[in-house]
Amino acid sequence: MNSPADDSAIFALERPHANLWTYYLLSALVIPPLFPFLILPLWFRYHTMRYKFTTEGISMSWGILFRRETIVNYARIQDIHLRSNFVERWLGLSRVLVQTASGSSSAELTIEGIREFEALRDFLYSRMRGVKDHPAPTPAALSSSPSAPSQDELAAALRETAAELRALREELARRPRA
């Protein structure tokens, strides 16, 4: 489970890291004749991309002319993947792909340009499983509570249940079959 310090660092994330712009530049340079056409949309995407992590879910928005915003509640998250190619690893970046049960095989939300991707993945896993601030009680904690039955009482109840099941099975075996 994440510590509150880790959670506050995730809640503070609002923009992608500056290395994402470097990645976009290198991606656009792969095909030099298309560079002028590719760099402008990538520049707008980088400069308008915003993240917002709340207690209910994630929000991501980008775009100038065609503004796009995606909101995913933690309860809807089905799976989380980390993906990075060679250049992204060299720049210390990764993409966090968040999948929901929306019916498509692609990710519902792709969080790009994050350097704390493992902490973000752990944060999302803890939120999607509902492990917010209440860890599951351990058997020792259950047995030490005043209202919890003792080990002897539990064993006696189990023996009694087993005896009743055995008697029912014998009674059913004695009945004639129809």
N, C-alpha and C positions, 0 to 999 in steps of 0.2 A: 504494500500500500504506500502511496506517496505521502511524504511529509507535508505539513502546511507550507513550509518554505518553498518546496518544489511546486506546489499548487499555485502559490502567489506568483512565481516566475512564469508559469503557463498563462495565468490570467492576465499577466502584463504584456504578453505577446500581441502586437497589433500589426506589425509590418514584417515583410520578409527581410532576410539579411541582405546586405549590399552585394554579397557574392552572387546572388541570383541575377543581378544585372550583368555581371561578368559572364555568367553562364549563358544568358540570353544573347549577348554579343557574340560569344564563341559559336553558339548554335546558328546564328544568322550568317556568320562568316563561312560556314561549311559549303554553302552554295553562293559564291561571290556575285554572280549576275543577279541573284534575287535579293541580295543584301538590302538595297534601298526599300524594297517592298516588305521585307520581313521585319526590319528593325523598328519601324514606326509603331506597328501594333504591339510589339514586344515592349517597347518603351512605355507606351500607355498602360499596358497590363501591369508592368512592374510598379509604376508610379501611382497607380490607383488601387492596387491590391491592399485590402485590409482584412484583418482577422479579428474576431471578438469571441472570447471564451467566457461563458457565463456559467452559472450553476445549473442551468437547464440544458444548454447545448452549445454548438459552434455556429458561428456565422462567418461567411467569407463573401466579400464583394469586390468587384473590379469593373473597369470599363468607363468610357467617357460618353460616347454616343449611344452605345447599347450597354446600359448598366445591367450587370448581372449580380444577383445576390442569392446565395445558397445557405439555408439554415437546416441544421441537422440536430435533432434532440439526441442526447446520450442514450436514451432508452431504445431508439430506433437502430443504433449501430449494431451491425451483425459481425463485421470483421474489420481488422485494421492491418494494412500491409505497409512495409517500408520498401521503397524502391529508389535506387540511385545508380546512375551509370558511372563510367570511369571519370568523366569530367566533374560530375557532381561530387564524387568521393574526393577528388583532388581538391576541390573548393570547400570541402567539409560540409556539404549540403546533402539533403535527402528529401524525397517526397513522401508524405504520409497519405496513403490512400484509404479513405473511409468508405466502407460499403454498408449499405442498408438492404433491407428486403424489398427494394423497390421494383424488382422484376427485371432489371437490366443486369448484365454481367459486369459492366464497368463500374468504377467507383463513383459514388454519389458526390463525393467531395475530395479534391486533391489539394492538400496543403503543401505549398512549395516554398523553398527558400528558408528552411528552418535548420538551424545548427543543433538545437536541442531536441532532435527528432526522437531519440530513445526515451527521454523524459516525457515528451509529448505522447508517445505511444503508450507508456505505462500509465500516464494520467488518463488517457482515453479508455484504456482497458479497465481501470478501476471505476471510472464513471459508468461505463456501459454495463458493468456487472452489478452496479448498485452498491458498491462498497465505499460509500462516501466517507462518513466519519464513524461508522458503527461496525467494528470488526465482529466476525462471528464468534459467539461465546465458545470457549474451550470446555471440554468435559470437566476439567478441574474447577473452572468457574461455576459451572452448573451445579456440581456436587457441593460446593461451598455455600450456595445460596440457601437461606433459611427455609424456603418453601420446596426445595428439591428433595425428592426421596433419597434415602441412603442406598448404598450398594446392596445391603441385605434385603431391604424392602423390594428393590427391583428384581433381585434374584428370586425371591419368594413369589412375586407376581408372575414371573416367567414360568416358574415350575407349575404354578396353579393353572396357567393358560395351557401349558403342554399337557397336563393331566386331563383337562376338559376336552382338548382336541383328541387325545387318545381314546377317551370314553366315547366320544361321538363317532369316531372311526370304527370302533368295535361294535357299537349299536347298529351302524349302517351295514356292517358286514354280516350281522345276524339276521337282518330282514331278508325275506324272500324276494327274489328279483321278479319283476313283472314282465 
